[in-house]
Structures are given as structure tokens and as C-alpha cells.
Amino acid sequence: MLRRLCWALIVMLALGCDAPIRVSPPDLPPPEPLALMPEPAPLDLPVAAVFYEDIAYGPDTRHRLDLLLPADLAPGERVPLVLYAHGGGFTHGGKHTAYVGSVPNDIRRYLAARVAFGAVNYRLLARADRDGVAKPMRDVARAVQFLRAHAAQLQLDPERFAMQGVSAGAGTALWLGAHEDLADAWSDDLIARQSTRLRAVALSSTQATYDVLAWDPVVFPDWSVDVLHLAELVGGEAVVRSFYGVDDLAALESDAVIAYRHDVDMLAWISADDAPVWVGNYQDRASYPLSWDSLLHHAHHARAVYDAANAAGLEVVAYVPALGLSPETPETRAEFLLRHLLGQGAQP
């Protein structure tokens, strides 16, 4: 803080001088090279790739990420990156889920197109967490900054980063895609100086906002859904409290928590210059939510994201069969991200 005040004083003094003066953050040395050891890839791939497992991007044991890179990169070549964030309600799960289900097909598409793929772990919420949902989301932001800080060594193009995720990971991708840049240009930490902005995001079974009090009027306007009451009935009250680090739901209306809720309200951050969005929800039906899982993964979350993006003038591709939402030109999430990273194809 003192350093920033000193720089501000310099600027103020400069305003009284005839000669113009430019104030910029002092340069920092490049990061220490990462000690990397290739491991066998965790899935079958159509092209040769280099796999690095459990790269530490922070001090916690959950601050780990994996990275798959094309194996034949030429000296000086830089490739785009898709970073995957896992689901699990911020209470469980891990990056290993990137290598099962449908995501491996995406990974194969990326590597065949000479796009790197990463998967990140983040700290999970305890039952009575004191930090709240911003903790894991800012961990993922730190992972993005870490990869940008080491982009030269890893041969990544820092200007072409995208994200995909499922459930909590999708919500995190949406938050980073819409939130103002978290970079701190004056930090003494080179990693913290890096941008958190993304080129595009792909969301599967996402939540629309982590301001749960907005779910009734914004996500579920078709019904009167008392989210807090329903959470109490279906065993989600402790999760809601841990989302904001509070002991009592009454604290959700305090000034501090209102500000916290605003910061994690992805819908409120969406604007026309944010990362374009692909959003998918494949529930068979969109009936009244009667469980915590259906409340978290309801098709109406995807609809709320779609509506907010359209209202802001932001490109959005939505697949929500239960609500009849689908684009005129079919486009998978991998195709969508590749189009924005590589400039392939026309706008849908």
C-alpha cells in the first residue's frame, strides 16, 4: 500500500511539471523455470503429446494442474490453451474427471488442432467454510495467471486462453469469463500481474450465478422458489452458508455479504466485451426443482445465462433441449472453443 501511495504522489507532483512523465509499474524478473518431468498420458491420443502431471501453481496440496501439449512444438512456437475446471459443488471432485466421460473426445480434438489442454484442482469448501466460494474460484484464476506467467517456457500463447467446465467448474469458467480482470499491475508478484481474461468459455450443467438469492427472481421466474427454504428442506443449508463463510443465513443480508454476493454474481458481470459463451444442459425435463442437485443443475440456469448474454450483446450458443434452445448451426463445445482460439469457421 505504501509503495502505491508513493507512486500516486509522484504522479501528483508530475501534474505540476511542464514535461510529461509516464509512470508504469517497475519491471520484475522472469519466473524461475519450472522443473517438469513428462509422464505417460492418462488417455489414448491420436497425436503425440507431452503430459505433465501435478504442476504446483500454489502452496496448497490442491493447487495442482495437469498439462497436455503437442509433442512436436517448434522452437518459439506458441499454442492456445483450453483449461478444464472440474465439478463437485466445490466440495468434492478433481481434475482426474477430465479423463473420463465425454471430455476426452474434446481433448483429442484440441491436440489434433495443436491446442494445449490443462486440468486444474482447487481448494474445496469445508462444511463450515470461512472463506466461501470465492476461494476455489480465485484459485482457478491463480492457475490461469500462473500459466500465463510461465507461457514462454510452456510454449503457450497467453493471448489465446479458453476454459471449459462442468457444474461448479462451469460456473467458475463463466465467472472468469465475465469478471473484470483480476490482474494487479503493481504487485510484487509476477503471477498476480497476469491477466485472468479468457477468449471463450464452454459451460456444461452450470449455475447461472453464485448469488443464490438471485435464483428465485432470475433463474426461476416461472415459479416462486424460496431457495433458502428449499435448501433447508433438502439438506443444502450448510452448503449455502459455506458459500459465503457465514454461520447464519440471516447474515446474507449484511453489507459485507451483499458485496460478496455481488462479486460472485456472474450474470451481473456479463457485458458485450466478455468471453463468448457456449452453454449446455441436457436434462430431459425442466420441472420444479425438488432436490438440491436439481436446484444446482436445473436447465433454467442455462436459460438465465443465455438470456443475460443476449441482453448484453455477447455471443452465446445454447443447447437446452428441455427448453427448446438450440442454435441453427450445430456446434459442439470443442468446435466453439476452437473457432474462438483458431478463428475457424464462421459465426453461427
Helices and strands as residue ranges (DSSP letters): H 2-14, E 49-56, E 64-70, E 79-85, G 95-99, H 103-112, E 116-120, H 134-149, H 151-154, E 156-166, H 168-178, G 191-193, E 201-204, G 212-214, I 215-219, H 227-234, H 237-244, G 249-253, H 255-263, H 266-269, E 277-280, H 292-296, H 299-312, E 316-319, G 321-323, H 333-342
